[in-house]
Each structure stands twice: as C-alpha cells, then as structure tokens.
C-alpha cells in the first residue's frame, strides 16, 4: 500500500506555496470546469444551442436598430458581420464575468468542507466560457462565408485580444466574487453591469462614430480596446485600431487583473467563515 502524503496547512505560508498548491490541485480545477460545462446545459430543451441563439438574437436586434433604423455606418462591411465580430469578445467577457462573480457563492458547500486554493473556482468559470467562444467563432465563420468575406493574416492576432478579454473578465470576476461572498447584493449588481456595459461598448456600432473629445472617457472602458482589436484582426483595416486608446485599455486590463488578484487573495482566508 502506497504511503499517504501528509499536507500541513499553516497561516501565512507565503505566495510561493500558494502557487504551488494551484498546480497541485490542477485536477480539481479541470474537474470543476468540466462539471460546470455539464451543469450549464443539463436539463435544457435545446442544450448547447443556447450558445448560438443568444449572440445571434443580439446580432439581429442590433442590426435592425442600429443598421436599418439608425443607419449607423459599418465601414463597408455587412452590418451582421460587424456586429458578430464584436459579439465574440463581448459574449465571452459577459459570460465569464457573470459566472466567476457567482462562483464562490454557488460552491459554498465545497468552500466550507475542504482546503484548496479558492482561485481555482472563478478561474474554472472563465475556462467554461471558452466553450461558448469556440462555438461563436464557428458561427462567425459561417456568417462570413455567407457574405463571402475573407479575413487576412491579421486574424492570427486574435489570441492576443482573447487574452486581454480573459484578463479583463477574470480580474473583474475576482473583485466581484470576493465582494459577493460578503455582500450578496452584488448578485443583482452583476447583471446590471453586464447590460449597461453592452450599450457603452462598441458592439452594435463602430468606434468611428465617437467624437474625438469623448475618446479618452470612451477608452476608459477596457473592453473598447479589446473589441476594436477583434474587429481589426477579423475585418481588416476598415476598422483601424486607435492605438493610444488601445494602450490605455491594455493598461487598465492589467490594473484590473492585478487589483482583483490582490483583493481576492486578501479576502480569501475569510471566505469559509462568511460564505
């Protein structure tokens, strides 16, 4: 019979020990992520098709309201293609934020029974949203084929902008997950923030319509740079990136991620007591 490994947990064991624990508990991370994927579509009538219906419905609404009624410019690109290219990062961000913000409360029983790095729980929620992102990419490819629109080599930069979206959603999710444990009001705040963010982000419109005098405030929304980057990578130079604003968005993404990580680690010891 193999010897059992004895693990002694002490307060203040240091950051290095914590990151080692993250690697040691990688199987738990994969298990939680896979469980969340199964639970999301369990006992649903059409299953994974919800990942297709939601962005398609939003695309149709924005195309009618902004493209047909408001007649906003699409820079020579079919309006549905322009909107869906922005829906990719936004839907990923929104799903990741909502799932990670509620992840600790939804796993309260697990938190109070066994030790593991709590960072695993919101991180798994972000990974789950990659499944919806992959499905949405396939749908966008079909839409672009329908309109006979072919991307150029810049499409290879999509992983860079996906990384930015991941850091933005994970960092924001860490803030909200920690706050949600102590103040359950944030369960109701998150849907409002996601809905509000949808309309102040360039999902249904192009950033080119924003007046120059409002550009700085506009790019304080970190998802603006991410969405503009996606459009530029997928649709080409018809949607040029405002690089100073993009850099500002990038700096904000890093600050949000680092701040969320610091606050989450600071509050982590108290999760099991108040969740």
PEWO-V389692 format. One line per field, one symbol per residue. phi: phi as a letter, one per 40 degrees, with the letter a starting at -180 (. if undefined). psi: psi as a letter, one per 20 degrees, with the letter a starting at -180 (. if undefined). Layout:
# PEWO-V389692
phi->???
psi->???
This chain:
# PEWO-V389692
phi->.cccccbbbbcgchcccccccdccccccdccccccccccdbcfbcbfcccccccccccccccccccccccfccbfgbddccccccccdccccccccccccccccccbdccccbacacccccccccccdccccccccccccdccccccfbbcbcccccddcccccccccccccccdcccccccbcdccccddccccccccbbcccaccccccdcbccccccccccccccccccccbgccbccccdccccccccccccccccccccccccccdccbc
psi->pqqqpppppqqkiqhghghhhghhkhhgghggghghgghhjpkqhjcihhhggghgggggghggghgggilqqjkjqpghggghhhhfhghgggggggghhjgghhkghhhihqpqoihhghghhghhihghggghghgghgghhgjlppraiihijghghhgghghghgghhgghgghhghoihihihghggggghhijqmgjrqiiipqhijgghgiiohighgghgggghgiaihmqpnhghghgggghgggggggggghghhihhighhi.
